[in-house]
């Protein structure tokens, strides 16, 4: 049982913006008003803004807190929590694949690498085996999807597998939450692939995370929009954090909730920068990463 860590996270949760805070930010008239409203909220008193890069600050909060909590995690749960944190490295890798820069991992921070340069980095990392297989296909087809899909599969496979290293009483519940997340992500993928690409079920399965009820029964499943995915997954995580006290599942649920909340604020901020109307927010919400 993680009594100290859970109690600490419970205290931190009280600083996070609630639905009224989000509504308050949505009503902001422009960037200046948005920043003024945000600085009065508890979240920035708990996580003070160190410079003017608000988006980077919000993005870094879950990662920094995760690394701080990792130092306090019992050894019996350390490998599992490392697997969770690996999601941030995956996020950097995928951003670089798509022409962006790294952000979280020291070796990748602010670096913009070619796929060939990234290959050298991957040879020294956890991802080596799955990367080498996909890199060969990428060189043949020059399609970045060939790199991205196997990395997602590798990440979620290892994340699930590491639940076996948790204390016995923690394994089932923690694995169940990860499977819930995977099913939601696969239903979102199903929605996007059918709506925008009109793919058949057998074609869609290649793009889904290959585990869980949705993957096993693709033809019988309905896709969901991102708004529904976030809303329903938030509800589940909130219930887990509130009622499954002191467990690894509750700790994991907290970090999912924290990521969602920071993404909410960041999405509203970007909407204000772009002078978007409230109903247009749906199109700019950040992808919910596990590490992210």
FINU-493765 format. One record per residue: residue in one letter; y, z negated, x of N, C-alpha, C, CB in turn. Coordinates in pm, whole numbers, always signed. Glycine has a CB too. Layout:
% residues N
REC  resn    n.yy    n.zz    n.xx   ca.yy   ca.zz   ca.xx    c.yy    c.zz    c.xx   cb.yy   cb.zz   cb.xx
REC     A       Y       Z       X       Y       Z       X       Y       Z       X       Y       Z       X
...
***
This chain:
% residues 292
REC  resn    n.yy    n.zz    n.xx   ca.yy   ca.zz   ca.xx    c.yy    c.zz    c.xx   cb.yy   cb.zz   cb.xx
REC     X    -120      +0     +83      +0      +0      +0    +126      +0     +87      +0    -122     -94
REC     X    +225     +75     +43    +348     +93    +121    +462     +14     +58    +385    +244    +130
REC     X    +450    -119     +61    +547    -203      -9    +688    -189     +47    +503    -349      -3
REC     X    +702    -198    +179    +835    -195    +238    +900     -58    +219    +828    -229    +388
REC     X    +825     +49    +245    +880    +184    +234    +919    +215     +90    +779    +289    +285
REC     X    +831    +181      -4    +863    +209    -144    +988    +134    -188    +745    +172    -233
REC     X    +999      +9    -149   +1116     -71    -187   +1244     -10    -130   +1100    -217    -139
REC     X   +1236     +39      -7   +1352    +103     +57   +1391    +230     -18   +1322    +135    +205
REC     X   +1292    +311     -53   +1319    +435    -124   +1371    +408    -265   +1193    +522    -130
REC     X   +1322    +302    -325   +1370    +264    -459   +1520    +233    -453   +1291    +142    -513
REC     X   +1560    +163    -347   +1702    +131    -330   +1784    +258    -308   +1722     +35    -212
REC     X   +1731    +350    -226   +1801    +475    -199   +1812    +558    -327   +1729    +555     -89
REC     X   +1708    +556    -408   +1709    +636    -531   +1827    +599    -621   +1577    +616    -608
REC     X   +1866    +472    -618   +1977    +428    -703   +2109    +495    -663   +1992    +276    -696
REC     X   +2116    +551    -542   +2237    +619    -496   +2240    +767    -536   +2248    +608    -344
REC     X   +2125    +820    -580   +2119    +963    -608   +2190    +997    -738   +1974   +1008    -616
REC     X   +2246   +1117    -747   +2318   +1156    -870   +2224   +1165    -989   +2389   +1290    -849
REC     X   +2271   +1115   -1103   +2194   +1127   -1227   +2250   +1244   -1308   +2197    +995   -1310
REC     X   +2201   +1261   -1429   +2243   +1376   -1510   +2393   +1372   -1541   +2163   +1379   -1641
REC     X   +2449   +1252   -1557   +2593   +1241   -1582   +2674   +1285   -1460   +2630   +1098   -1620
REC     X   +2625   +1250   -1341   +2693   +1293   -1219   +2691   +1445   -1205   +2626   +1228   -1096
REC     X   +2577   +1504   -1237   +2566   +1650   -1229   +2661   +1717   -1328   +2421   +1695   -1257
REC     X   +2668   +1662   -1449   +2762   +1715   -1548   +2905   +1703   -1498   +2746   +1642   -1682
REC     X   +2935   +1593   -1434   +3069   +1571   -1379   +3102   +1678   -1275   +3079   +1431   -1317
REC     X   +3006   +1711   -1189   +3029   +1814   -1088   +3044   +1952   -1151   +2914   +1815    -987
REC     X   +2969   +1978   -1256   +2978   +2106   -1324   +3116   +2127   -1386   +2871   +2117   -1431
REC     X   +3180   +2019   -1425   +3313   +2029   -1488   +3425   +2047   -1386   +3340   +1905   -1571
REC     X   +3393   +2039   -1258   +3496   +2051   -1154   +3568   +2185   -1161   +3434   +2032   -1014
REC     X   +3699   +2179   -1141   +3782   +2301   -1141   +3808   +2342    -996   +3917   +2278   -1218
REC     X   +3720   +2424    -942   +3739   +2472    -807   +3679   +2380    -701   +3884   +2490    -780
REC     X   +3686   +2425    -575   +3623   +2356    -464   +3687   +2220    -435   +3629   +2442    -340
REC     X   +3817   +2215    -436   +3886   +2090    -404   +3848   +1980    -503   +4038   +2112    -405
REC     X   +3848   +2015    -631   +3811   +1918    -734   +3664   +1878    -721   +3839   +1976    -875
REC     X   +3579   +1975    -688   +3437   +1947    -669   +3417   +1845    -556   +3359   +2077    -636
REC     X   +3480   +1870    -442   +3466   +1779    -328   +3521   +1640    -361   +3539   +1837    -205
REC     X   +3630   +1637    -432   +3689   +1508    -469   +3595   +1428    -558   +3823   +1530    -540
REC     X   +3535   +1495    -654   +3440   +1427    -744   +3316   +1382    -668   +3400   +1520    -860
REC     X   +3268   +1466    -578   +3146   +1434    -504   +3168   +1315    -410   +3098   +1555    -423
REC     X   +3281   +1310    -344   +3307   +1200    -250   +3315   +1064    -319   +3437   +1225    -174
REC     X   +3337   +1064    -448   +3343    +938    -523   +3204    +892    -569   +3435    +954    -644
REC     X   +3105    +977    -550   +2969    +943    -595   +2895    +863    -489   +2891   +1071    -628
REC     X   +2796    +790    -536   +2722    +699    -449   +2646    +771    -340   +2625    +617    -529
REC     X   +2601    +894    -366   +2515    +964    -270   +2585    +984    -136   +2473   +1099    -327
REC     X   +2715   +1011    -137   +2786   +1030     -11   +2831    +899     +51   +2905   +1121     -31
REC     X   +2822    +791     -24   +2842    +660     +39   +2716    +619    +114   +2879    +552     -68
REC     X   +2600    +658     +60   +2473    +628    +128   +2448    +723    +243   +2357    +634     +29
REC     X   +2487    +849    +225   +2469    +951    +329   +2605   +1014    +359   +2364   +1061    +285
REC     X   +2689    +948    +438   +2828    +993    +460   +2835   +1133    +521   +2900    +895    +551
REC     X   +2930   +1209    +472   +2955   +1344    +523   +3024   +1334    +659   +3040   +1426    +424
REC     X   +2964   +1394    +763   +3014   +1381    +899   +3110   +1492    +937   +2899   +1378    +997
REC     X   +3102   +1607    +868   +3195   +1717    +894   +3219   +1791    +764   +3140   +1813   +1006
REC     X   +3276   +1909    +771   +3310   +1984    +650   +3197   +2072    +598   +3430   +2068    +675
REC     X   +3085   +2077    +670   +2975   +2164    +627   +2889   +2090    +525   +2889   +2208    +749
REC     X   +2933   +2095    +401   +2867   +2020    +294   +2725   +2069    +269   +2948   +2029    +165
REC     X   +2705   +2199    +265   +2571   +2252    +237   +2470   +2210    +344   +2576   +2405    +227
REC     X   +2511   +2219    +470   +2421   +2178    +578   +2389   +2029    +567   +2483   +2209    +715
REC     X   +2488   +1949    +530   +2467   +1805    +516   +2365   +1776    +406   +2601   +1735    +486
REC     X   +2381   +1839    +292   +2290   +1817    +179   +2148   +1864    +214   +2340   +1891     +53
REC     X   +2140   +1973    +286   +2011   +2029    +327   +1938   +1936    +423   +2032   +2166    +392
REC     X   +2015   +1868    +508   +1957   +1785    +613   +1913   +1647    +562   +2056   +1769    +726
REC     X   +1969   +1600    +453   +1942   +1464    +406   +1792   +1437    +387   +2015   +1438    +275
REC     X   +1718   +1519    +311   +1574   +1489    +295   +1497   +1493    +426   +1512   +1586    +197
REC     X   +1533   +1587    +513   +1464   +1601    +642   +1489   +1479    +730   +1509   +1729    +714
REC     X   +1613   +1438    +742   +1647   +1323    +827   +1583   +1195    +775   +1799   +1305    +835
REC     X   +1589   +1176    +643   +1527   +1057    +586   +1376   +1061    +603   +1564   +1044    +437
REC     X   +1317   +1180    +586   +1172   +1194    +605   +1129   +1155    +745   +1129   +1335    +576
REC     X   +1206   +1196    +845   +1173   +1161    +983   +1191   +1011   +1008   +1260   +1240   +1081
REC     X   +1289    +951    +944   +1309    +807    +959   +1194    +730    +895   +1442    +764    +896
REC     X   +1150    +775    +779   +1039    +709    +709    +908    +729    +785   +1025    +763    +565
REC     X    +893    +847    +848    +771    +873    +925    +746    +766   +1031    +779   +1011    +993
REC     X    +851    +713   +1089    +837    +610   +1193    +784    +478   +1136    +971    +587   +1262
REC     X    +792    +463   +1005    +749    +338    +942    +618    +353    +864    +858    +289    +848
REC     X    +568    +477    +856    +445    +504    +782    +326    +443    +857    +424    +657    +762
REC     X    +236    +375    +788    +115    +322    +854     +34    +435    +918     +26    +245    +754
REC     X     -34    +403   +1026    -112    +504   +1098    -213    +574   +1007    -183    +442   +1216
REC     X    -263    +501    +909    -364    +558    +819    -307    +673    +735    -419    +450    +727
REC     X    -174    +681    +723    -110    +786    +643     -27    +882    +728     -23    +724    +537
REC     X     -24    +860    +859     +68    +934    +945     +36   +1084    +949     +63    +878   +1086
REC     X     -91   +1121    +960    -126   +1263    +968     -88   +1336    +840    -276   +1279    +995
REC     X    -106   +1268    +728     -67   +1331    +601     +83   +1353    +595    -112   +1244    +482
REC     X    +161   +1254    +635    +306   +1267    +627    +355   +1373    +727    +375   +1132    +654
REC     X    +288   +1385    +839    +321   +1492    +933    +300   +1629    +868    +234   +1481   +1061
REC     X    +193   +1641    +788    +166   +1767    +719    +277   +1798    +619     +30   +1762    +648
REC     X    +326   +1694    +552    +439   +1714    +461    +562   +1763    +538    +472   +1582    +386
REC     X    +597   +1697    +647    +716   +1733    +724    +706   +1872    +785    +739   +1631    +834
REC     X    +583   +1919    +806    +564   +2053    +862    +626   +2160    +772    +415   +2082    +883
REC     X    +645   +2128    +648    +708   +2223    +556    +848   +2263    +598    +713   +2164    +418
REC     X    +918   +2173    +668   +1052   +2208    +715   +1047   +2312    +827   +1126   +2082    +763
REC     X    +947   +2301    +912    +929   +2402   +1015    +896   +2536    +951    +817   +2361   +1115
REC     X    +812   +2534    +847    +779   +2657    +777    +904   +2720    +718    +676   +2629    +666
REC     X    +992   +2638    +666   +1117   +2690    +609   +1200   +2761    +716   +1198   +2575    +545
REC     X   +1208   +2701    +835   +1279   +2766    +946   +1214   +2900    +983   +1282   +2674   +1069
REC     X   +1083   +2898    +993   +1009   +3018   +1033   +1034   +3131    +933    +858   +2989   +1044
REC     X   +1027   +3100    +805   +1048   +3202    +702   +1191   +3253    +702   +1012   +3147    +565
REC     X   +1287   +3164    +724   +1427   +3208    +732   +1447   +3304    +849   +1521   +3087    +747
REC     X   +1384   +3274    +962   +1396   +3360   +1080   +1328   +3495   +1055   +1334   +3292   +1204
REC     X   +1212   +3493    +991   +1143   +3618    +957   +1234   +3710    +877   +1014   +3589    +879
REC     X   +1315   +3649    +788   +1402   +3728    +701   +1542   +3748    +760   +1413   +3662    +566
REC     X   +1555   +3727    +891   +1680   +3759    +957   +1780   +3647    +969   +1742   +3868    +887
REC     X   +1741   +3526    +925   +1831   +3412    +935   +1809   +3333   +1063   +1814   +3322    +816
REC     X   +1862   +3211   +1063   +1849   +3123   +1179   +1772   +2998   +1142   +1987   +3085   +1233
REC     X   +1713   +2934   +1244   +1648   +2806   +1223   +1751   +2698   +1195   +1563   +2768   +1346
REC     X   +1704   +2588   +1135   +1796   +2481   +1098   +1740   +2343   +1129   +1829   +2490    +951
REC     X   +1613   +2319   +1097   +1556   +2186   +1106   +1495   +2153   +1242   +1452   +2170   +1000
REC     X   +1414   +2243   +1294   +1337   +2217   +1416   +1424   +2241   +1539   +1209   +2306   +1421
REC     X   +1424   +2147   +1630   +1512   +2156   +1747   +1496   +2287   +1822   +1484   +2041   +1842
REC     X   +1372   +2330   +1843   +1347   +2451   +1920   +1396   +2578   +1850   +1199   +2463   +1949
REC     X   +1419   +2568   +1718   +1461   +2686   +1642   +1605   +2676   +1590   +1367   +2706   +1525
REC     X   +1665   +2560   +1602   +1796   +2538   +1541   +1900   +2638   +1592   +1844   +2395   +1568
REC     X   +1966   +2703   +1497   +2073   +2801   +1524   +2026   +2924   +1600   +2184   +2735   +1601
REC     X   +1894   +2943   +1609   +1842   +3060   +1679   +1806   +3171   +1579   +1718   +3022   +1763
REC     X   +1844   +3291   +1616   +1809   +3408   +1537   +1717   +3494   +1623   +1938   +3488   +1491
REC     X   +1589   +3493   +1590   +1488   +3557   +1674   +1432   +3681   +1606   +1376   +3459   +1708
REC     X   +1392   +3776   +1687   +1314   +3887   +1633   +1173   +3837   +1603   +1310   +4008   +1734
REC     X   +1097   +3914   +1527    +959   +3875   +1497    +878   +3866   +1626    +893   +3977   +1400
REC     X    +905   +3955   +1720    +834   +3952   +1848    +866   +3825   +1926    +869   +4076   +1932
REC     X    +993   +3783   +1924   +1032   +3660   +1992    +973   +3538   +1921   +1186   +3647   +1997
REC     X    +969   +3544   +1789    +909   +3434   +1712    +761   +3422   +1743    +930   +3457   +1561
REC     X    +696   +3533   +1771    +554   +3532   +1805    +527   +3441   +1925    +506   +3674   +1834
REC     X    +614   +3445   +2024    +597   +3359   +2141    +603   +3212   +2104    +703   +3389   +2245
REC     X    +694   +3176   +2015    +706   +3037   +1968    +579   +2994   +1894    +829   +3021   +1876
REC     X    +528   +3082   +1810    +414   +3048   +1724    +286   +3023   +1804    +390   +3158   +1623
REC     X    +277   +3079   +1923    +158   +3061   +2004    +141   +2916   +2050    +162   +3152   +2124
REC     X    +248   +2838   +2041    +243   +2698   +2086    +242   +2600   +1971    +362   +2668   +2177
REC     X    +232   +2652   +1847    +247   +2565   +1731    +120   +2559   +1646    +363   +2613   +1647
REC     X    +125   +2469   +1550     +16   +2452   +1454     -27   +2584   +1390     +57   +2353   +1347
REC     X     +68   +2673   +1370     +47   +2794   +1292     -26   +2905   +1369    +179   +2846   +1243
REC     X     -60   +2882   +1491    -105   +2989   +1580    -212   +3078   +1520    -157   +2930   +1708
REC     X    -321   +3021   +1469    -435   +3102   +1423    -398   +3189   +1303    -553   +3012   +1388
REC     X    -337   +3128   +1202    -303   +3208   +1083    -194   +3310   +1116    -258   +3117    +966
REC     X    -104   +3275   +1207      +0   +3368   +1249     -59   +3489   +1321    +102   +3298   +1340
REC     X    -153   +3467   +1412    -208   +3577   +1490    -278   +3680   +1400    -307   +3524   +1594
REC     X    -348   +3631   +1299    -413   +3723   +1205    -311   +3805   +1128    -503   +3645   +1108
REC     X    -207   +3738   +1080    -106   +3808    +999     -16   +3897   +1085     -22   +3706    +922
REC     X      +7   +3855   +1210     +93   +3933   +1299     +30   +4068   +1331    +120   +3855   +1430
REC     X    -101   +4071   +1342    -171   +4198   +1365    -151   +4293   +1247    -321   +4173   +1387
REC     X    -160   +4240   +1126    -138   +4323   +1007      +7   +4368    +997    -178   +4247    +879
REC     X     +98   +4277   +1036    +240   +4311   +1031    +271   +4428   +1126    +326   +4188   +1068
REC     X    +213   +4425   +1244    +240   +4533   +1340    +190   +4668   +1289    +174   +4501   +1475
REC     X     +84   +4665   +1208     +32   +4789   +1150    +119   +4840   +1036    -109   +4768   +1101
REC     X    +165   +4746    +949    +233   +4786    +826    +384   +4767    +830    +179   +4708    +711
REC     X    +434   +4687    +927    +578   +4657    +937    +634   +4603    +805    +656   +4783    +979
REC     X    +556   +4519    +741    +597   +4456    +614    +597   +4305    +634    +502   +4498    +495
REC     X    +713   +4242    +620    +724   +4099    +648    +646   +4011    +551    +868   +4059    +645
REC     X    +610   +4067    +438    +525   +3994    +344    +392   +3959    +409    +501   +4076    +216
REC     X    +346   +4046    +499    +219   +4022    +569    +226   +3897    +657    +182   +4144    +655
REC     X    +345   +3857    +696    +362   +3735    +775    +378   +3613    +685    +484   +3748    +868
REC     X    +454   +3629    +579    +496   +3516    +497    +383   +3458    +412    +609   +3557    +408
REC     X    +307   +3543    +348    +203   +3496    +256     +97   +3410    +327    +135   +3615    +187
REC     X     +41   +3455    +440     -58   +3370    +508      -2   +3236    +554    -114   +3444    +627
REC     X    +127   +3231    +590    +187   +3105    +632    +193   +3007    +515    +329   +3129    +689
REC     X    +230   +3056    +398    +230   +2969    +279     +89   +2917    +252    +283   +3046    +156
REC     X      -8   +3008    +257    -147   +2968    +231    -193   +2863    +331    -240   +3090    +236
REC     X    -160   +2884    +457    -198   +2792    +563    -134   +2655    +542    -158   +2848    +700
REC     X      -8   +2655    +504     +63   +2528    +485      +0   +2445    +374    +210   +2554    +454
REC     X     -16   +2505    +258     -67   +2428    +144    -212   +2388    +163     -53   +2509     +16
REC     X    -289   +2472    +230    -427   +2437    +261    -433   +2313    +350    -498   +2555    +329
REC     X    -349   +2310    +453    -349   +2195    +544    -293   +2071    +477    -269   +2226    +671
REC     X    -193   +2089    +392    -132   +1978    +319    -236   +1909    +231     -12   +2027    +234
REC     X    -313   +1990    +159    -420   +1934     +75    -528   +1868    +159    -482   +2044     -12
REC     X    -567   +1934    +265    -676   +1883    +349    -640   +1747    +410    -708   +1982    +461
REC     X    -514   +1728    +445    -475   +1602    +508    -481   +1483    +413    -336   +1615    +565
REC     X    -492   +1507    +283    -510   +1394    +192    -642   +1323    +221    -507   +1441     +45
REC     X    -737   +1394    +282    -865   +1332    +316    -851   +1225    +424    -964   +1438    +362
REC     X    -738   +1226    +495    -714   +1125    +599    -638   +1003    +548    -638   +1187    +714
REC     X    -600   +1007    +420    -534    +891    +359    -637    +783    +329    -459    +931    +230
REC     X    -594    +659    +312    -687    +556    +263    -756    +604    +136    -611    +422    +237
REC     X    -880    +567    +120    -962    +622     +13    -896    +612    -125   -1096    +552      +9
REC     X    -834    +500    -154    -776    +478    -287    -652    +564    -313    -741    +332    -304
REC     X    -598    +627    -207    -478    +710    -220    -510    +859    -236    -388    +690     -99
REC     X    -630    +899    -203    -660   +1040    -186    -648   +1121    -315    -797   +1056    -130
REC     X    -716   +1078    -419    -722   +1158    -541    -584   +1178    -602    -815   +1091    -643
REC     X    -510   +1070    -619    -378   +1078    -683    -282   +1165    -604    -319    +940    -700
REC     X    -282   +1151    -472    -190   +1229    -389    -226   +1376    -394    -192   +1178    -244
REC     X    -355   +1405    -385    -399   +1545    -393    -364   +1605    -529    -551   +1555    -369
REC     X    -374   +1526    -633    -342   +1575    -767    -197   +1619    -776    -372   +1467    -872
REC     X    -105   +1541    -720     +37   +1577    -724     +61   +1708    -649    +124   +1465    -664
REC     X      -2   +1725    -534     +15   +1851    -459     -39   +1968    -540     -56   +1843    -322
REC     X    -153   +1949    -606    -209   +2056    -690    -118   +2088    -807    -349   +2017    -740
REC     X     -53   +1987    -863     +44   +2010    -970    +158   +2099    -919    +100   +1876   -1024
REC     X    +209   +2067    -800    +313   +2148    -740    +266   +2291    -718    +358   +2086    -607
REC     X    +147   +2307    -663     +93   +2441    -637     +79   +2520    -766     -43   +2432    -565
REC     X     +29   +2456    -872     +14   +2525   -1000    +149   +2569   -1055     -56   +2435   -1101
REC     X    +251   +2484   -1041    +385   +2522   -1085    +437   +2641   -1003    +481   +2402   -1073
REC     X    +420   +2634    -871    +468   +2743    -786    +394   +2873    -817    +452   +2706    -637
REC     X    +265   +2864    -844    +189   +2984    -879    +231   +3039   -1015     +39   +2953    -879
REC     X    +263   +2953   -1109    +311   +3001   -1239    +448   +3067   -1225    +317   +2885   -1341
REC     X    +531   +3013   -1137    +660   +3077   -1111    +638   +3213   -1045    +748   +2987   -1021
REC     X    +545   +3219    -948    +514   +3346    -885    +460   +3447    -985    +413   +3326    -774
REC     X    +375   +3401   -1074    +320   +3486   -1180    +431   +3546   -1264    +223   +3406   -1269
REC     X    +527   +3462   -1302    +641   +3507   -1382    +721   +3615   -1310    +732   +3388   -1416
REC     X    +752   +3591   -1184    +835   +3685   -1107    +762   +3817   -1082    +876   +3622    -975
REC     X    +635   +3807   -1046    +560   +3928   -1012    +537   +4017   -1133    +426   +3890    -950
REC     X    +516   +3957   -1249    +496   +4036   -1370    +628   +4092   -1422    +430   +3953   -1478
REC     X    +733   +4011   -1411    +863   +4053   -1464    +928   +4161   -1379    +956   +3933   -1475
REC     X    +924   +4145   -1247    +999   +4235   -1159    +915   +4345   -1097   +1064   +4156   -1051
REC     X    +782   +4325   -1088    +698   +4423   -1019    +588   +4481   -1107    +636   +4359    -898
REC     X    +569   +4424   -1225    +470   +4476   -1321    +333   +4495   -1257    +517   +4608   -1378
REC     X    +288   +4391   -1182    +159   +4400   -1114     +45   +4357   -1206    +161   +4313    -988
REC     X     -73   +4408   -1178    -194   +4366   -1249    -241   +4232   -1193    -305   +4473   -1237
REC     X    -326   +4163   -1271    -371   +4030   -1231    -439   +4030   -1094    -467   +3974   -1336
REC     X    -524   +4129   -1068    -596   +4131    -940    -500   +4154    -823    -704   +4240    -942
REC     X    -388   +4221    -849    -289   +4241    -744    -206   +4115    -722    -198   +4359    -779
REC     X    -180   +4043    -829     -97   +3922    -823    -164   +3813    -741     -67   +3870    -964
REC     X    -295   +3801    -751    -366   +3689    -686    -341   +3685    -536    -516   +3700    -712
REC     X    -318   +3799    -475    -295   +3804    -330    -169   +3727    -292    -284   +3950    -282
REC     X     -74   +3721    -382     +54   +3658    -352     +58   +3510    -388    +165   +3730    -424
REC     X     -43   +3462    -459     -45   +3322    -502    -112   +3233    -399    -117   +3310    -637
REC     X     -83   +3105    -405    -149   +3006    -320    -293   +2995    -370     -75   +2866    -322
REC     X    -393   +3020    -284    -531   +3038    -332    -606   +2909    -358    -607   +3118    -232
REC     X    -553   +2830    -449    -621   +2707    -491    -558   +2664    -623    -609   +2593    -382
REC     X    -634   +2592    -705    -579   +2538    -828    -613   +2620    -951    -431   +2527    -816
REC     X    -584   +2562   -1065    -621   +2619   -1195    -554   +2754   -1220    -585   +2523   -1306
REC     X    -427   +2766   -1185    -356   +2892   -1212    -416   +3006   -1131    -206   +2877   -1180
REC     X    -445   +2980   -1004    -504   +3083    -919    -643   +3122    -969    -512   +3034    -773
REC     X    -723   +3024   -1006    -861   +3050   -1048    -867   +3126   -1180    -937   +2920   -1060
REC     X    -765   +3110   -1265    -767   +3171   -1399    -637   +3248   -1424    -788   +3064   -1508
REC     X    -603   +3336   -1330    -475   +3407   -1338    -457   +3482   -1469    -462   +3504   -1222
REC     X    -561   +3548   -1515    -550   +3628   -1637    -522   +3548   -1762    -675   +3705   -1656
REC     X    -552   +3419   -1758    -532   +3334   -1877    -403   +3253   -1870    -650   +3240   -1893
REC     X    -329   +3266   -1761    -211   +3182   -1740     -83   +3254   -1778    -204   +3138   -1596
REC     X     +16   +3175   -1819    +148   +3228   -1847    +244   +3184   -1736    +199   +3182   -1985
REC     X    +330   +3275   -1697    +430   +3240   -1598    +538   +3151   -1657    +491   +3364   -1538
REC     X    +615   +3089   -1569    +728   +3007   -1614    +851   +3042   -1531    +695   +2855   -1602
REC     X    +968   +3024   -1593   +1092   +3048   -1522   +1119   +2934   -1424   +1210   +3063   -1620
REC     X   +1212   +2957   -1333   +1245   +2855   -1234   +1304   +2731   -1299   +1342   +2910   -1131
REC     X   +1385   +2750   -1403   +1445   +2635   -1471   +1338   +2544   -1531   +1541   +2683   -1581
REC     X   +1239   +2603   -1595   +1132   +2524   -1656   +1049   +2456   -1548   +1041   +2612   -1745
REC     X   +1020   +2529   -1443    +945   +2473   -1329   +1014   +2349   -1274    +929   +2578   -1217
REC     X   +1143   +2360   -1245   +1217   +2248   -1189   +1225   +2132   -1288   +1358   +2292   -1147
REC     X   +1252   +2163   -1412   +1264   +2058   -1514   +1135   +1980   -1531   +1306   +2119   -1647
REC     X   +1023   +2052   -1544    +894   +1986   -1568    +845   +1912   -1444    +789   +2090   -1613
REC     X    +863   +1973   -1327    +817   +1907   -1206    +902   +1783   -1177    +822   +2005   -1087
REC     X   +1030   +1789   -1206   +1117   +1673   -1190   +1070   +1558   -1278   +1263   +1709   -1223
REC     X   +1036   +1590   -1401    +988   +1486   -1494    +862   +1418   -1441    +960   +1547   -1633
REC     X    +768   +1497   -1392    +643   +1442   -1338    +671   +1354   -1217    +546   +1555   -1301
REC     X    +755   +1403   -1127    +786   +1326   -1005    +857   +1197   -1038    +871   +1409    -910
REC     X    +947   +1201   -1135   +1017   +1078   -1175    +919    +975   -1228   +1125   +1109   -1280
REC     X    +827   +1018   -1313    +727    +925   -1368    +638    +870   -1257    +641    +995   -1474
REC     X    +600    +956   -1163    +517    +910   -1051    +591    +808    -965    +474   +1029    -964
REC     X    +717    +836    -936    +794    +745    -851    +816    +611    -921    +929    +808    -814
REC     X    +836    +615   -1050    +866    +493   -1125    +740    +409   -1152    +932    +529   -1257
REC     X    +629    +476   -1182    +512    +401   -1231    +397    +390   -1130    +461    +467   -1354
REC     X    +393    +475   -1030    +286    +465    -929    +340    +396    -804    +228    +607    -892
REC     X    +392    +280    -825    +464    +207    -720    +378    +179    -597    +517     +76    -776
REC     X    +443    +186    -480    +384    +149    -350    +280    +247    -299    +322     +15    -361
REC     X    +257    +358    -371    +154    +453    -329    +216    +569    -252     +75    +505    -451
REC     X    +132    +644    -180    +179    +763    -111    +223    +867    -212     +70    +820     -20
REC     X    +158    +872    -327    +201    +968    -431    +345    +939    -473    +106    +962    -554
REC     X    +381    +812    -489    +517    +776    -526    +616    +815    -417    +527    +626    -555
REC     X    +577    +795    -291    +665    +831    -179    +686    +982    -175    +606    +781     -44
REC     X    +579   +1058    -193    +589   +1203    -194    +676   +1249    -311    +449   +1266    -203
REC     X    +655   +1188    -426    +736   +1223    -544    +884   +1197    -518    +690   +1142    -667
REC     X    +915   +1089    -448   +1055   +1060    -415   +1116   +1173    -334   +1066    +928    -338
REC     X   +1044   +1220    -232   +1101   +1325    -146   +1114   +1457    -221   +1014   +1343     -22
REC     X   +1025   +1486    -314   +1043   +1604    -398   +1169   +1588    -484    +919   +1626    -488
REC     X   +1187   +1469    -542   +1306   +1444    -625   +1434   +1454    -543   +1297   +1306    -690
REC     X   +1432   +1399    -423   +1549   +1404    -336   +1585   +1549    -304   +1524   +1325    -207
REC     X   +1485   +1630    -271   +1510   +1771    -242   +1571   +1843    -361   +1379   +1841    -200
REC     X   +1518   +1815    -480   +1570   +1878    -602   +1715   +1838    -626   +1484   +1841    -723
REC     X   +1746   +1710    -612   +1882   +1661    -636   +1981   +1722    -537   +1886   +1507    -626
REC     X   +1944   +1728    -410   +2035   +1787    -313   +2053   +1937    -340   +1983   +1765    -170
REC     X   +1947   +2001    -385   +1955   +2143    -421   +2046   +2163    -541   +1816   +2199    -450
REC     X   +2040   +2072    -638   +2128   +2079    -755   +2275   +2078    -713   +2100   +1963    -852
REC     X   +2309   +1982    -627   +2449   +1970    -581   +2490   +2095    -504   +2467   +1844    -494
REC     X   +2401   +2140    -415   +2431   +2257    -333   +2450   +2382    -419   +2319   +2280    -231
REC     X   +2368   +2396    -524   +2379   +2511    -614   +2513   +2511    -686   +2264   +2511    -715
REC     X   +2556   +2395    -733   +2685   +2386    -802   +2799   +2418    -705   +2704   +2246    -864
REC     X   +2786   +2368    -583   +2888   +2394    -481   +2901   +2544    -455   +2853   +2321    -350
REC     X   +2786   +2613    -442   +2790   +2757    -418   +2849   +2831    -538   +2649   +2809    -388
REC     X   +2820   +2781    -657   +2876   +2842    -778   +3028   +2831    -778   +2818   +2776    -904
REC     X   +3079   +2717    -734   +3225   +2699    -728   +3286   +2790    -621   +3260   +2552    -699
REC     X   +3216   +2806    -509   +3264   +2895    -404   +3274   +3039    -455   +3173   +2889    -282
REC     X   +3178   +3077    -539   +3172   +3214    -590   +3246   +3232    -722   +3027   +3255    -608
REC     X   +3309   +3122    -770   +3383   +3124    -897   +3294   +3166   -1014   +3504   +3220    -887
REC     X   +3168   +3121   -1010   +3075   +3154   -1116   +3094   +3060   -1235   +2931   +3146   -1066
REC     X   +3060   +3112   -1352   +3060   +3030   -1472   +2933   +2945   -1475   +3071   +3118   -1600
REC     X   +2938   +2842   -1558   +2828   +2745   -1562   +2693   +2811   -1592   +2857   +2640   -1667
REC     X   +2691   +2906   -1686   +2563   +2967   -1724   +2506   +3056   -1615   +2581   +3048   -1851
REC     X   +2589   +3091   -1517   +2540   +3175   -1407   +2471   +3095   -1297   +2655   +3252   -1348
REC     X   +2472   +2964   -1309   +2408   +2878   -1208   +2260   +2906   -1193   +2430   +2733   -1242
REC     X   +2197   +2949   -1301   +2052   +2970   -1299   +2011   +3065   -1187   +2005   +3023   -1432
REC     X   +2097   +3159   -1156   +2059   +3262   -1060   +2073   +3222    -914   +2140   +3381   -1084
REC     X   +2130   +3105    -887   +2155   +3071    -746   +2087   +2942    -701   +2304   +3058    -723
REC     X   +2004   +2884    -785   +1937   +2760    -743   +1846   +2788    -624   +1854   +2700    -860
REC     X   +1846   +2696    -529   +1762   +2711    -410   +1615   +2697    -447   +1801   +2607    -302
REC     X   +1531   +2766    -373   +1387   +2751    -388   +1347   +2609    -353   +1311   +2853    -298
REC     X   +1257   +2550    -433   +1208   +2416    -402   +1096   +2426    -299   +1159   +2343    -530
REC     X   +1125   +2388    -177   +1025   +2383     -73    +961   +2243     -72   +1087   +2417     +65
REC     X    +835   +2236     -34    +772   +2107     -16    +846   +2028     +89    +625   +2121     +21
REC     X    +884   +2095    +197    +956   +2025    +298   +1102   +2032    +273    +925   +2077    +432
REC     X   +1087   +2141    +156   +1214   +2164    +116   +1210   +2135      -7   +1265   +2287    +139
***
